[in-house]
C-alpha cells in the first residue's frame, strides 16, 4: 500500500507532499513526491494516540455516579457504587461494553489501548471454566473493533494495607499469585493467536498486593517477556499515601522505587500525590507517568505535577481510565489547563525545543504511550507501525492551521471531532468518521444499559 499525503507529522517534524509505503502494517519507506498509484489521502496526517489506562467495563458505568451526597462523595464512595454495578456483568456483557468503547476510542483517535483488566471471575466470584474467559472477551472486542491491544491482567489480593481481607465487592478480582501467573500465561498464549496484541501485568496497587506477591508476579511475567509492560495504580489519593505511610513508613512511590526494580517498562498510573524526591526518582528510573486528567478530575484525585516532571525530562502517557471522557484531545487539553489553573500561568507544557504546546503534548504523549505498551507505535517513521489519523481539512481551515499552530488549534480551539480516517497496523478502521460495526455495536450496548439500569 502507498499513501500520498499533502501534510504529515513525521517523527522529525512536519513534512509536505510525501508518499508512504506500508507493508504488513509497517512503514517501509517515506519519500518526497507523489508516486504513481498511491492512494490520495484527503487531510493532514498525524500519529495515532495510545491510551495507556483503560477499565473497559467502566464505560457502561459513566453517568451513574454523579448524584451527589451533600458534599460527602469521594473516590471511595464512588468505588462502592462501582462494585455494586459490576456485580451484574457477564463475560458476554464485558465484550459488548469493550467493543463499544474501543470503537469510540478509534473514532476519537486512540489506535492502541492498555487494558488494565481486573474483572476476572463470574458474578459470584467463582472461576470460569476457562480462567481467561473474561480476558477472551477483551481480546475479541479488540479484534472486532480493530484497535491495538496491550492486555494487562491485574493482580488483586487484598482490600487494603495490612493486608486486609478482600471485600465482597472485590470477589471478582481476587486471585492467588499462583492462579494469577497461570492466567498471565494463558493470556500470552491468546495474544499469540491475534495480530497487534501483547500482554503485560498490572499489580493493582500497593494496597491490593504485598511485596512478595508483587515481586513474584513481576518475576513470572519477565520470564515470559523481559520487556513486558508493568502498570500499577499508585498515590492516586491522599488517603492511600497516608495509609502507606502508616503501614510501611514510606510514601507509595518511594516504597516502590526502593523495593521494585523500576525501569522504562513500568508505568505508574496517576502518581498524583508525590513529593519532589519521588518525582525525581520516577524520572531517574525511566518509568512512565500514566496521567488520566478527566478521570482524575471526575474522582477528585488531584493534579499531577506535569510542569516540573517534563522540565526534568520525565516521560508521560495519557489514559481515559473510567471513560467519563473518551477523547485524547480532551485529556491533553486538561493536562495543560490543570497546570495553568494551579500556577496561574499559560502555555506551560511547551519546551525550549518545541514552542507549540499542542504539538509538544501530542508527540510526547504518543511516544510515552508507545513506551508504556512496549509497542512499535507513537510516531510516523520508517520501521514504525502504520497507526495514523487523517484530520478533516474542511474543519481545520476554520482555525489557525499553519505548521506551528495546527496541533494547538486541534487541542485548544476546535470543539468537533476533526478525525476523518483512522489506520491501525496498516488497515483502515475508520473511514469518513464511521466504523463499519458502529451501529450494531451501539444497539447492543444500549440494550445492555437498559437492562442493567432497570
PLY file of the C-alpha trace (Angstrom):
ply
format ascii 1.0
element vertex 454
property float x
property float y
property float z
element edge 453
property int vertex1
property int vertex2
end_header
0.00 0.00 0.00
1.17 3.52 -0.87
-0.36 6.73 0.51
0.29 10.22 -0.82
-0.07 12.86 1.90
-0.07 16.63 1.39
0.93 17.31 5.02
2.14 14.82 7.62
3.66 14.96 11.09
6.72 12.72 10.89
8.96 11.80 13.80
11.28 14.71 12.91
8.56 17.28 12.27
6.08 18.43 9.65
6.61 17.45 6.02
4.71 18.19 2.80
3.96 16.09 -0.28
5.17 12.70 0.94
4.46 9.16 -0.26
4.38 6.50 2.45
4.84 2.82 1.64
3.22 0.35 4.06
3.91 -3.39 4.01
2.38 -5.84 6.50
1.37 -2.96 8.73
4.84 -1.36 8.85
6.00 1.87 7.21
8.82 0.71 4.95
9.54 3.91 3.02
8.77 7.63 3.07
9.80 9.67 0.04
9.09 13.16 -1.29
6.65 13.47 -4.15
3.55 11.71 -5.44
4.33 8.17 -6.58
2.13 6.79 -9.32
-0.68 4.59 -7.99
-0.55 5.93 -4.43
-3.87 6.46 -2.64
-4.51 10.18 -2.19
-5.11 10.99 1.48
-7.56 13.88 1.83
-6.34 15.54 5.03
-3.46 16.21 7.38
-1.91 13.03 8.85
-0.67 12.69 12.44
0.35 9.69 14.57
-2.38 7.75 16.37
-2.59 8.13 20.15
-2.06 5.34 22.69
-4.49 5.06 25.60
-2.27 3.93 28.49
-5.02 3.17 31.00
-8.48 1.68 30.47
-11.01 -0.20 32.60
-13.33 -1.14 29.74
-16.33 -2.23 31.85
-16.47 1.23 33.45
-17.64 2.71 30.14
-21.11 1.34 31.00
-20.86 2.97 34.43
-20.29 6.51 33.10
-23.06 8.79 34.31
-24.28 6.51 37.10
-22.34 8.13 39.94
-22.99 11.85 39.64
-25.94 12.19 42.03
-24.09 13.75 44.95
-24.46 13.27 48.70
-24.25 16.67 50.39
-20.54 17.09 49.85
-19.63 13.65 51.18
-18.78 12.00 47.86
-15.20 10.86 47.24
-13.21 8.34 45.29
-14.03 5.81 48.00
-17.82 6.27 47.84
-17.64 6.18 44.02
-15.77 2.88 44.27
-18.53 1.28 46.36
-21.17 2.28 43.79
-18.96 0.82 41.05
-18.65 -2.52 42.88
-22.43 -2.88 43.01
-22.69 -2.05 39.32
-20.15 -4.58 38.06
-21.83 -7.38 40.03
-24.29 -7.67 37.13
-21.86 -8.10 34.23
-21.22 -11.41 32.42
-18.35 -12.17 30.06
-20.73 -11.54 27.14
-21.63 -8.17 28.64
-17.96 -7.30 29.04
-17.37 -7.94 25.35
-20.34 -5.77 24.34
-19.08 -2.90 26.51
-15.46 -3.20 25.39
-16.45 -3.38 21.71
-18.48 -0.17 22.02
-15.70 1.54 23.94
-12.97 0.55 21.50
-14.96 1.79 18.52
-15.45 5.10 20.34
-11.71 5.24 21.05
-10.84 4.67 17.40
-13.23 7.37 16.22
-11.60 9.84 18.62
-8.00 8.99 17.68
-6.81 6.24 20.03
-5.20 3.49 17.95
-3.98 1.31 20.82
-5.25 0.67 24.35
-3.64 -0.70 27.51
-6.48 -2.59 29.18
-5.98 -2.70 32.97
-8.13 -5.80 33.29
-9.24 -6.88 36.76
-12.73 -8.33 36.20
-11.60 -11.97 36.21
-14.33 -14.18 37.69
-18.06 -14.81 37.33
-20.77 -12.84 39.09
-20.47 -15.00 42.22
-16.69 -14.65 42.32
-16.06 -18.20 41.09
-13.56 -19.18 38.43
-14.89 -19.53 34.91
-14.36 -22.93 33.27
-11.51 -21.22 31.45
-9.56 -18.93 33.75
-9.12 -16.44 30.91
-12.82 -16.23 29.91
-13.11 -12.55 30.78
-9.79 -11.79 29.11
-11.03 -13.58 26.00
-13.92 -11.09 25.88
-11.40 -8.23 25.77
-9.34 -9.88 23.05
-12.50 -10.44 20.99
-13.58 -6.81 21.40
-10.17 -5.59 20.24
-10.24 -7.90 17.23
-13.76 -6.88 16.18
-13.07 -3.17 16.57
-9.60 -3.22 15.04
-7.80 -1.41 17.86
-4.33 -2.47 19.00
-4.39 -4.11 22.43
-1.97 -4.39 25.33
-3.74 -6.58 27.87
-2.68 -6.11 31.49
-4.21 -8.78 33.74
-4.49 -7.30 37.22
-3.15 -8.96 40.36
-5.56 -8.10 43.17
-5.08 -9.83 46.54
-6.28 -7.57 49.37
-8.65 -4.71 50.16
-6.04 -2.61 51.94
-2.66 -2.38 53.62
-2.11 -4.85 56.38
-3.01 -6.90 54.42
-6.79 -6.63 54.84
-9.13 -9.31 53.53
-10.90 -8.59 50.26
-14.47 -7.32 50.48
-17.49 -8.96 48.87
-17.47 -6.27 46.18
-13.94 -7.30 45.19
-14.61 -11.04 44.90
-14.47 -10.97 41.09
-10.94 -9.55 41.15
-9.14 -11.87 43.57
-6.55 -14.49 42.58
-3.78 -16.25 44.41
-0.38 -15.43 42.98
-0.12 -18.92 41.51
-3.50 -18.69 39.81
-2.72 -15.19 38.58
0.51 -16.38 36.97
-1.44 -19.17 35.26
-3.86 -16.52 33.93
-0.98 -14.43 32.62
0.44 -17.45 30.79
-2.97 -18.13 29.23
-3.17 -14.51 28.09
0.25 -14.73 26.44
-0.99 -17.77 24.53
-4.12 -15.89 23.46
-2.09 -12.89 22.28
-0.03 -15.19 20.05
-3.23 -16.06 18.17
-4.18 -12.45 17.40
-2.43 -9.71 15.46
-1.37 -6.42 17.05
-1.67 -7.63 20.67
0.73 -8.07 23.54
0.49 -8.79 27.27
1.98 -7.37 30.46
0.70 -7.28 34.03
-0.81 -4.80 36.45
-0.28 -5.28 40.17
-3.37 -3.27 41.10
-1.90 -1.04 43.81
0.25 -1.24 46.91
-2.91 -1.58 48.99
-4.03 -4.61 46.93
-0.70 -6.51 46.75
2.10 -7.10 49.22
5.81 -7.15 48.44
6.04 -10.91 47.99
3.11 -11.20 45.57
4.24 -8.13 43.63
7.77 -9.41 43.07
6.62 -12.97 42.29
4.21 -11.72 39.61
6.90 -9.49 38.10
9.38 -12.36 38.02
6.87 -14.57 36.20
5.92 -12.08 33.51
9.59 -11.19 32.98
10.27 -14.90 32.38
7.72 -14.76 29.53
8.80 -11.40 28.12
11.71 -9.42 29.53
10.17 -6.20 28.18
6.56 -6.83 29.20
4.78 -3.67 30.40
4.08 -3.45 34.14
1.45 -0.92 35.23
0.34 -0.05 38.75
-2.11 2.41 40.34
-0.12 4.47 42.81
-0.52 7.57 45.00
-3.86 8.38 43.38
-5.48 9.58 46.60
-4.08 11.28 49.70
-5.68 8.56 51.85
-3.57 5.97 50.03
-0.44 7.97 50.83
-1.43 8.26 54.49
-2.24 4.54 54.75
1.04 3.58 53.09
2.99 5.82 55.48
1.20 4.19 58.41
1.92 0.67 57.17
5.35 0.88 55.50
6.70 4.12 56.94
7.21 5.37 53.38
5.23 7.18 50.75
3.91 4.84 47.99
6.17 5.87 45.10
9.23 5.96 47.33
8.44 2.46 48.62
8.09 1.22 45.04
11.36 2.83 43.98
13.13 1.18 46.92
11.55 -2.27 46.62
10.97 -2.96 42.93
13.41 -2.75 40.05
11.65 0.01 38.10
12.68 0.63 34.51
11.29 2.09 31.28
8.69 -0.70 31.04
6.92 0.34 34.24
4.00 2.76 34.06
2.90 4.46 37.29
-0.77 5.26 36.88
-1.84 8.60 38.39
1.11 9.14 40.79
-0.88 12.23 41.73
0.40 12.80 45.26
4.19 12.70 45.01
6.91 14.83 46.54
9.99 16.19 44.81
12.18 13.20 45.68
9.60 10.75 44.33
9.13 12.79 41.17
12.85 12.81 40.50
13.02 9.09 41.30
10.44 8.31 38.63
12.45 10.29 36.10
15.73 8.60 37.10
14.16 5.13 36.80
12.85 5.98 33.29
9.38 4.79 34.32
6.37 6.43 32.70
3.76 8.51 34.49
0.31 7.43 33.27
-1.86 10.53 33.66
-5.67 10.45 33.24
-6.80 14.07 33.63
-10.55 13.70 33.02
-10.95 10.75 35.39
-8.67 12.34 37.98
-10.85 15.46 37.82
-14.08 13.44 37.95
-12.92 11.49 41.02
-11.39 14.49 42.76
-7.94 12.88 42.81
-5.75 15.94 42.41
-3.28 17.31 39.87
-0.08 15.63 38.76
2.98 17.97 38.76
3.32 17.76 34.98
5.19 21.05 34.52
8.03 20.09 36.88
8.05 16.47 35.63
8.53 17.48 32.00
11.15 20.07 32.93
13.14 17.15 34.41
12.68 15.14 31.17
10.08 12.79 32.59
8.07 10.56 30.24
4.27 10.55 30.38
1.34 8.86 28.67
-2.38 9.59 28.85
-5.35 7.34 29.55
-9.12 7.57 29.68
-9.36 5.28 32.76
-13.05 5.31 33.79
-14.15 6.66 30.37
-16.06 9.62 31.70
-14.50 11.01 28.51
-13.12 9.00 25.60
-11.13 11.69 23.85
-7.33 12.14 23.80
-7.72 15.78 22.80
-9.69 16.49 25.97
-7.13 14.62 28.09
-4.29 16.74 26.69
-6.29 19.95 26.96
-6.96 19.30 30.65
-3.40 18.20 31.24
-2.32 21.71 30.26
-5.29 23.53 31.77
-4.79 21.93 35.21
-1.25 23.32 35.23
-2.50 26.76 34.19
-5.11 26.80 36.95
-2.69 25.70 39.65
0.16 28.01 38.51
-1.93 30.92 37.20
0.19 30.99 34.05
-0.31 29.98 30.41
1.31 27.69 27.84
3.26 25.82 30.49
3.78 22.47 28.76
5.76 23.76 25.81
9.54 23.39 25.78
12.57 25.32 24.61
12.79 22.92 21.65
9.05 22.94 20.86
7.15 26.18 21.41
3.76 24.73 20.42
2.04 23.28 23.49
-0.29 21.17 21.32
2.47 19.69 19.19
4.70 19.09 22.19
1.95 17.28 24.10
0.76 15.16 21.17
4.23 13.91 20.28
5.29 13.28 23.87
2.03 11.53 24.81
2.12 9.33 21.70
5.74 8.35 22.31
5.16 7.77 26.02
2.08 5.69 25.25
4.11 3.53 22.89
6.73 3.02 25.60
4.04 2.19 28.16
2.70 -0.60 25.93
6.04 -1.78 24.51
4.54 -1.30 21.06
6.18 -0.18 17.82
3.94 2.88 17.62
3.89 6.51 18.73
5.47 8.18 15.70
5.38 8.03 11.91
8.77 6.92 10.62
10.31 4.13 8.57
10.16 0.92 10.61
7.22 2.06 12.75
3.76 0.53 12.70
1.30 2.40 10.47
-1.06 3.78 13.14
-2.23 7.14 11.86
-5.06 9.67 11.89
-6.34 11.79 9.00
-7.69 15.17 10.07
-10.56 16.85 8.22
-9.24 19.78 6.18
-12.69 21.32 5.85
-12.72 21.89 9.64
-9.01 22.68 10.05
-9.27 25.59 7.58
-11.53 27.40 10.09
-8.69 27.63 12.65
-5.04 28.65 12.64
-3.54 25.78 10.67
-0.01 26.56 9.63
2.55 24.11 10.95
3.35 25.89 14.22
-0.32 26.36 15.19
-2.12 23.30 13.80
-1.96 20.99 16.83
-2.68 23.94 19.13
-5.91 24.52 17.20
-6.79 20.82 17.32
-6.36 20.60 21.10
-7.40 24.03 22.34
-9.69 25.63 19.75
-11.80 23.02 17.96
-14.85 21.51 19.65
-15.92 19.00 16.99
-14.20 15.70 16.20
-11.65 16.52 13.50
-10.72 12.89 12.76
-11.91 11.68 9.38
-9.99 8.43 8.86
-8.03 6.11 11.16
-5.49 3.45 10.21
-4.29 0.79 12.64
-1.45 -1.56 11.74
-1.86 -0.71 8.05
-5.66 -1.24 7.96
-8.29 1.47 7.64
-10.69 1.03 10.58
-12.46 4.42 10.39
-13.42 5.94 7.04
-15.23 9.27 6.74
-15.70 9.28 10.51
-17.51 5.94 10.63
-16.75 2.39 11.79
-18.33 -0.50 9.89
-19.74 -2.02 13.10
-20.71 1.12 14.99
-24.50 0.88 14.55
-24.69 -2.79 15.56
-22.35 -2.15 18.49
-24.31 0.89 19.70
-27.61 -1.01 19.58
-26.20 -3.90 21.62
-24.66 -1.51 24.12
-27.88 0.50 24.51
-29.86 -2.68 25.20
-27.31 -3.72 27.83
-27.56 -0.33 29.54
-31.36 -0.53 29.55
-31.19 -3.96 31.21
-28.64 -3.18 33.92
-30.16 0.18 34.84
-33.74 -1.09 35.03
0 1
1 2
2 3
3 4
4 5
5 6
6 7
7 8
8 9
9 10
10 11
11 12
12 13
13 14
14 15
15 16
16 17
17 18
18 19
19 20
20 21
21 22
22 23
23 24
24 25
25 26
26 27
27 28
28 29
29 30
30 31
31 32
32 33
33 34
34 35
35 36
36 37
37 38
38 39
39 40
40 41
41 42
42 43
43 44
44 45
45 46
46 47
47 48
48 49
49 50
50 51
51 52
52 53
53 54
54 55
55 56
56 57
57 58
58 59
59 60
60 61
61 62
62 63
63 64
64 65
65 66
66 67
67 68
68 69
69 70
70 71
71 72
72 73
73 74
74 75
75 76
76 77
77 78
78 79
79 80
80 81
81 82
82 83
83 84
84 85
85 86
86 87
87 88
88 89
89 90
90 91
91 92
92 93
93 94
94 95
95 96
96 97
97 98
98 99
99 100
100 101
101 102
102 103
103 104
104 105
105 106
106 107
107 108
108 109
109 110
110 111
111 112
112 113
113 114
114 115
115 116
116 117
117 118
118 119
119 120
120 121
121 122
122 123
123 124
124 125
125 126
126 127
127 128
128 129
129 130
130 131
131 132
132 133
133 134
134 135
135 136
136 137
137 138
138 139
139 140
140 141
141 142
142 143
143 144
144 145
145 146
146 147
147 148
148 149
149 150
150 151
151 152
152 153
153 154
154 155
155 156
156 157
157 158
158 159
159 160
160 161
161 162
162 163
163 164
164 165
165 166
166 167
167 168
168 169
169 170
170 171
171 172
172 173
173 174
174 175
175 176
176 177
177 178
178 179
179 180
180 181
181 182
182 183
183 184
184 185
185 186
186 187
187 188
188 189
189 190
190 191
191 192
192 193
193 194
194 195
195 196
196 197
197 198
198 199
199 200
200 201
201 202
202 203
203 204
204 205
205 206
206 207
207 208
208 209
209 210
210 211
211 212
212 213
213 214
214 215
215 216
216 217
217 218
218 219
219 220
220 221
221 222
222 223
223 224
224 225
225 226
226 227
227 228
228 229
229 230
230 231
231 232
232 233
233 234
234 235
235 236
236 237
237 238
238 239
239 240
240 241
241 242
242 243
243 244
244 245
245 246
246 247
247 248
248 249
249 250
250 251
251 252
252 253
253 254
254 255
255 256
256 257
257 258
258 259
259 260
260 261
261 262
262 263
263 264
264 265
265 266
266 267
267 268
268 269
269 270
270 271
271 272
272 273
273 274
274 275
275 276
276 277
277 278
278 279
279 280
280 281
281 282
282 283
283 284
284 285
285 286
286 287
287 288
288 289
289 290
290 291
291 292
292 293
293 294
294 295
295 296
296 297
297 298
298 299
299 300
300 301
301 302
302 303
303 304
304 305
305 306
306 307
307 308
308 309
309 310
310 311
311 312
312 313
313 314
314 315
315 316
316 317
317 318
318 319
319 320
320 321
321 322
322 323
323 324
324 325
325 326
326 327
327 328
328 329
329 330
330 331
331 332
332 333
333 334
334 335
335 336
336 337
337 338
338 339
339 340
340 341
341 342
342 343
343 344
344 345
345 346
346 347
347 348
348 349
349 350
350 351
351 352
352 353
353 354
354 355
355 356
356 357
357 358
358 359
359 360
360 361
361 362
362 363
363 364
364 365
365 366
366 367
367 368
368 369
369 370
370 371
371 372
372 373
373 374
374 375
375 376
376 377
377 378
378 379
379 380
380 381
381 382
382 383
383 384
384 385
385 386
386 387
387 388
388 389
389 390
390 391
391 392
392 393
393 394
394 395
395 396
396 397
397 398
398 399
399 400
400 401
401 402
402 403
403 404
404 405
405 406
406 407
407 408
408 409
409 410
410 411
411 412
412 413
413 414
414 415
415 416
416 417
417 418
418 419
419 420
420 421
421 422
422 423
423 424
424 425
425 426
426 427
427 428
428 429
429 430
430 431
431 432
432 433
433 434
434 435
435 436
436 437
437 438
438 439
439 440
440 441
441 442
442 443
443 444
444 445
445 446
446 447
447 448
448 449
449 450
450 451
451 452
452 453
